[in-house]
Amino acid sequence: MKTLCATKRLQNTKLFKEYISLRDEYYKLSLEKEYKQQSFFTNKQFIKKSTGEFISPNYSFENYYKKYTKSIEQKVYCIEQMAREKKLVPIFLTITLDSRFHPFQAITRDSKRLYTSLNKSFIFADIETAVKSGYEQLQHIYRVFYKRCKAVVGDLYFVKTYEAHKSLIPHLHILFFVPKSDIKIIRKKFNKIKEEFNLDQVDFELVNDELQEKETSTLKTGLKRASKYLMKYITKSIQEDAFGCRLIDGWKRKNRIRMITSSNLDLSLSDYRTIYHNLDEDSKNSLLERAKKEDVNIFYYILKNLYKAKVIKKDNKTIVKQYGDIDKATIRLFMTVTQTATGSYKTNNLTFFIDDYIYEKESYLIVRRY
């Protein structure tokens, strides 16, 4: 993420200096988090309890984010496939916070943005507070909007992602899939939100094969492009230079921003990663070939061919949740999770079966190195 192009007068202000300082802080925070992860693995030995074998895991920031982004992409394409089957149409929405949240003002010169002065409408003492408050405001706006839409729309899938503006202030992109007959009412709800929250920079874009009005710049064509259109925002920070990628990672961590969320499916991202990344090469190639033959992505194929039995131990109670048909499923997943004192869940046992392949979650003995 490039630094704002600003006049020297603006660069000498306290607020702009804080902006530069925050960029450096986010970058360093990302490095520190990676160093702690690497130190954890370096200072300990991991021994497989079943075999006594020593394991030397390693944490790579780049590899982690590539896997993370790829799995998000698979889920997004799965949601699009499911929406297509229900004949839902995509709507792409962008919500930008009002002027009170933006610290600087700019002019356009030679098709480029030049930041020239402080924004007199800015209501915060510092940019960091504006980032956190802006994220909270966007969450509130979305919750209100989604609740109103869900009350009148039967079928609705969504994917949303928060993106950092060059000034570090967040804005929100949303991909909705809804019945075509509900587009007008969704637009009406969106316009109402725009008025209530005084939003002057918003986009309501229809993504549909039948719409060819490219001149307006508010209409994007091609149903199959809907998810790819959103993914460019999701992957933008990962594909940037090393500094920009680190900056976004630190921005997300420091401000506790959950950058990407989507409709809940019966196959969670964590379960998908557990299955896909623990397959042997033959089983993985076999599944990929089957998905290709059915012209679906691998996330969708696993979801549609999965039986899952999950035993949840919580508050001295045992709850069993099941999904899929065990007799028809080609992928069977069994797991037991226990709620911890902090409210999170720990996976105690996990096994899945695919054809002749069996995977069991390994238990490790962790020994500190001396």
C-alpha positions in Angstrom: 0.0 0.0 0.0 1.6 3.2 -1.2 1.8 6.3 1.0 -0.6 9.1 0.4 0.7 11.6 -2.1 0.6 14.8 0.0 1.8 18.4 -0.1 4.8 19.3 2.1 2.5 21.5 4.1 0.2 18.6 4.9 3.2 16.3 5.6 4.3 18.7 8.4 1.1 18.4 10.3 0.8 16.3 13.5 -2.0 14.1 12.0 0.0 13.2 8.9 3.0 12.4 11.0 0.8 10.0 13.0 -0.3 8.5 9.8 3.3 7.7 8.8 4.0 6.4 12.3 1.0 4.1 12.2 2.1 2.5 8.9 5.5 1.7 10.5 3.8 0.4 13.6 1.5 -2.0 11.7 4.5 -3.2 9.7 6.5 -3.9 12.8 3.6 -5.6 14.6 3.3 -8.0 11.7 7.0 -8.9 11.9 6.8 -9.3 15.7 3.9 -11.7 15.4 5.7 -13.8 12.8 8.9 -13.8 15.0 6.9 -15.1 18.0 5.4 -17.9 15.9 8.8 -18.9 14.6 10.3 -18.7 18.1 7.5 -21.0 19.4 8.5 -23.7 16.9 12.2 -23.1 17.2 12.3 -23.4 21.0 10.3 -26.6 21.2 10.4 -30.1 19.9 7.2 -31.9 18.7 7.1 -35.6 19.1 4.3 -37.7 17.6 2.8 -39.8 20.4 1.9 -42.6 18.1 5.3 -43.2 16.6 7.8 -41.2 18.7 8.9 -39.3 15.5 10.3 -35.8 15.9 8.6 -33.1 13.9 10.1 -29.7 13.0 7.2 -27.5 11.9 8.0 -24.0 10.5 5.8 -20.9 10.2 6.0 -18.8 7.0 4.0 -15.6 6.8 3.8 -15.8 3.0 2.8 -19.5 2.8 0.1 -19.0 5.5 -1.5 -16.1 3.7 -1.4 -17.9 0.3 -3.2 -20.9 1.9 -5.6 -18.7 3.8 -6.5 -16.7 0.6 -6.9 -19.8 -1.5 -9.3 -21.4 1.0 -11.3 -18.2 1.2 -11.5 -18.1 -2.6 -12.7 -21.7 -2.7 -15.5 -20.9 -0.2 -16.5 -17.8 -2.2 -16.8 -19.7 -5.4 -18.8 -22.4 -3.6 -21.3 -19.8 -2.4 -21.6 -18.5 -6.0 -22.2 -22.0 -7.3 -24.9 -22.6 -4.7 -26.5 -19.2 -5.5 -26.4 -20.0 -9.3 -28.3 -23.3 -8.6 -31.0 -21.3 -6.8 -31.1 -18.8 -9.7 -30.0 -15.9 -7.4 -28.5 -12.8 -8.8 -25.4 -11.0 -7.5 -25.3 -7.5 -6.2 -22.1 -5.8 -5.3 -22.2 -3.1 -2.6 -19.6 -0.7 -1.3 -20.0 1.4 1.8 -17.6 4.2 2.6 -17.7 6.1 5.9 -18.9 9.7 5.9 -16.5 12.7 6.0 -16.2 12.7 9.8 -13.9 9.7 9.7 -11.5 10.9 7.0 -8.5 12.9 8.3 -7.3 14.5 5.0 -8.8 16.3 2.0 -7.6 15.8 -1.6 -7.9 17.2 -5.1 -7.6 15.4 -8.4 -4.7 16.5 -10.5 -3.7 14.7 -13.8 -6.1 11.8 -12.8 -4.2 11.4 -9.5 -5.2 12.2 -5.9 -3.1 14.8 -4.2 -3.8 15.3 -0.5 -3.5 19.0 0.3 -5.0 19.7 3.7 -6.6 18.5 6.9 -10.3 17.7 6.8 -12.1 20.2 9.0 -15.0 17.7 9.4 -12.7 15.1 11.0 -14.1 14.6 14.5 -11.4 12.4 16.1 -8.3 13.3 18.1 -6.1 10.8 16.1 -6.2 8.5 13.2 -6.0 5.3 15.2 -9.2 6.1 17.0 -10.8 6.9 13.7 -9.8 3.5 12.3 -11.3 1.6 15.3 -14.4 3.7 15.5 -14.8 3.5 11.7 -14.7 -0.3 11.8 -17.3 -0.4 14.6 -19.5 2.0 12.6 -19.3 -0.2 9.5 -20.2 -3.3 11.5 -23.2 -1.5 13.0 -24.3 -0.3 9.5 -24.0 -3.7 8.1 -25.9 -5.4 10.9 -28.8 -3.0 10.5 -28.8 -3.4 6.7 -28.5 -7.2 6.8 -31.2 -7.6 9.4 -33.6 -5.6 7.3 -32.8 -7.5 4.1 -33.1 -10.9 5.8 -36.5 -10.0 7.1 -37.9 -9.6 3.5 -35.7 -11.9 1.5 -36.0 -15.6 1.8 -32.8 -16.8 0.0 -29.7 -14.6 0.7 -26.0 -15.5 0.5 -23.3 -13.0 1.3 -19.5 -12.4 1.4 -18.1 -9.2 2.9 -14.6 -7.9 3.2 -13.1 -4.8 4.9 -10.5 -2.9 3.0 -8.1 -0.3 4.2 -8.1 3.0 2.3 -4.7 4.5 1.7 -5.4 6.8 4.7 -5.9 3.5 6.8 -9.6 4.2 7.3 -11.7 1.1 6.5 -14.5 0.7 4.0 -16.7 -2.3 3.3 -17.4 -4.4 0.2 -20.3 -6.8 0.2 -21.4 -9.4 -2.4 -25.1 -10.4 -2.0 -26.9 -13.1 -3.9 -30.7 -12.6 -3.9 -33.7 -13.5 -6.0 -34.0 -11.2 -9.0 -37.5 -10.2 -7.9 -36.0 -8.8 -4.7 -33.5 -6.4 -6.2 -35.8 -3.4 -6.0 -36.5 -3.9 -2.3 -32.8 -4.5 -1.5 -32.0 -1.2 -3.3 -34.7 0.5 -1.3 -33.3 -0.8 2.0 -29.8 0.3 0.8 -30.9 3.8 0.0 -32.6 4.0 3.4 -29.3 3.1 5.1 -27.5 5.7 3.0 -29.9 8.4 4.3 -29.9 7.2 7.9 -26.1 7.1 8.2 -25.4 10.1 6.0 -23.3 8.0 3.6 -22.3 10.1 0.6 -20.0 7.5 -1.1 -21.7 4.2 -1.7 -22.1 1.9 -4.7 -25.0 -0.4 -5.6 -23.8 -2.5 -8.5 -25.8 -5.2 -10.4 -23.7 -8.1 -11.6 -25.8 -9.8 -14.3 -25.3 -11.3 -17.7 -28.3 -9.5 -19.0 -27.1 -6.0 -18.1 -24.7 -4.5 -20.6 -24.8 -0.8 -19.5 -21.0 -0.5 -19.1 -21.1 3.2 -19.7 -22.5 3.9 -16.2 -19.5 2.3 -14.4 -22.0 1.3 -11.7 -23.0 -1.9 -13.5 -20.7 -4.9 -13.8 -21.6 -7.6 -16.2 -21.2 -11.4 -16.1 -22.6 -13.6 -13.4 -19.5 -15.8 -13.4 -17.4 -12.7 -12.7 -19.2 -11.8 -9.5 -16.9 -13.7 -7.1 -13.8 -12.8 -9.0 -14.8 -9.2 -8.8 -14.9 -9.5 -5.0 -11.8 -11.6 -4.8 -9.7 -8.9 -6.3 -10.3 -6.8 -3.2 -9.6 -9.8 -0.9 -6.3 -10.7 -2.6 -5.2 -7.1 -3.3 -3.2 -6.7 -0.1 -1.6 -10.2 -0.5 -0.5 -9.4 -4.0 1.1 -6.1 -3.1 4.7 -5.5 -2.2 6.1 -7.1 1.0 5.7 -3.8 3.0 2.0 -3.4 1.9 1.2 -7.0 2.8 2.8 -6.6 6.2 1.1 -3.3 6.8 -2.4 -4.8 6.2 -1.6 -7.7 8.4 -0.6 -5.4 11.3 -3.6 -3.1 10.6 -6.0 -6.0 10.9 -4.3 -7.4 14.1 -3.9 -4.1 15.9 -7.5 -3.0 15.3 -9.0 -6.5 15.6 -10.6 -6.3 12.2 -12.1 -9.5 10.9 -11.4 -8.8 7.3 -13.5 -11.5 5.6 -16.8 -13.1 6.6 -19.4 -15.0 4.6 -22.6 -17.1 4.9 -22.3 -20.1 7.2 -22.1 -23.4 5.3 -22.3 -26.9 6.6 -18.6 -27.2 5.7 -16.6 -24.6 7.7 -13.3 -23.2 6.4 -11.4 -24.9 9.2 -12.9 -28.3 8.4 -12.2 -27.7 4.7 -8.6 -26.9 5.4 -8.3 -29.9 7.7 -9.5 -32.2 5.0 -7.9 -30.7 1.9 -4.4 -30.1 3.4 -4.2 -33.5 5.1 -5.0 -35.6 2.0 -2.3 -37.7 0.5 -1.4 -36.8 -3.1 -3.4 -39.6 -4.8 -6.6 -38.8 -2.8 -6.2 -35.1 -3.5 -5.8 -35.6 -7.2 -8.7 -38.0 -7.3 -11.0 -35.4 -5.6 -9.8 -32.6 -7.9 -10.5 -34.8 -10.9 -14.0 -35.6 -9.7 -14.7 -31.9 -9.0 -13.4 -31.0 -12.5 -15.6 -33.6 -14.1 -18.7 -32.1 -12.4 -17.5 -28.6 -13.3 -17.5 -27.4 -9.6 -14.7 -26.2 -7.3 -13.2 -28.5 -4.7 -14.9 -26.8 -1.7 -18.3 -27.3 -3.3 -17.5 -31.0 -4.2 -16.4 -31.8 -0.6 -19.5 -30.0 0.8 -21.9 -32.0 -1.4 -20.2 -35.3 -0.8 -19.6 -35.0 3.0 -21.1 -36.7 6.0 -20.0 -35.0 9.3 -20.7 -36.1 12.8 -19.6 -33.6 15.5 -19.7 -34.3 19.2 -19.7 -31.1 21.3 -18.9 -31.2 25.0 -20.2 -28.0 26.7 -21.3 -27.2 30.2 -21.3 -30.8 31.3 -23.6 -31.6 28.3 -22.9 -33.6 25.2 -24.5 -32.4 21.9 -24.2 -34.4 18.6 -24.6 -32.6 15.3 -24.8 -34.4 12.0 -24.7 -33.3 8.4 -25.2 -35.3 5.2 -26.1 -38.9 4.4 -23.6 -41.4 5.7 -24.6 -44.1 3.2 -24.2 -41.8 0.1 -21.3 -39.7 1.3 -17.8 -40.4 -0.1 -16.1 -38.2 2.5 -16.9 -39.0 6.2 -15.7 -36.7 9.0 -15.9 -37.5 12.7 -14.8 -35.1 15.4 -15.1 -34.3 19.2 -14.6 -30.8 20.5 -14.7 -29.5 24.1 -15.4 -26.0 25.3 -12.5 -24.5 27.2 -12.6 -22.1 30.2 -12.2 -19.2 27.8 -15.2 -20.1 25.8 -13.2 -21.3 22.7 -13.3 -24.9 21.5 -10.5 -27.5 21.4 -10.6 -30.4 19.0 -9.8 -33.6 20.9 -10.3 -36.2 18.2 -10.7 -35.9 14.5 -10.8 -38.6 11.8 -11.9 -38.5 8.2 -12.3 -41.2 5.5 -12.0 -40.8 1.7 -12.1 -44.0 -0.3 -9.3 -46.1 1.1 -7.5 -43.1 2.8 -7.9 -42.6 6.5 -6.6 -39.5 8.4 -6.5 -39.3 12.2 -5.5 -36.1 13.9 -2.1 -36.7 15.6 -1.4 -36.0 19.2 2.0 -34.4 20.0 4.3 -34.3 23.0 5.8 -30.8 23.2 9.2 -30.6 24.8 11.2 -27.4 25.3 14.6 -27.2 23.7 17.6 -26.5 25.9 
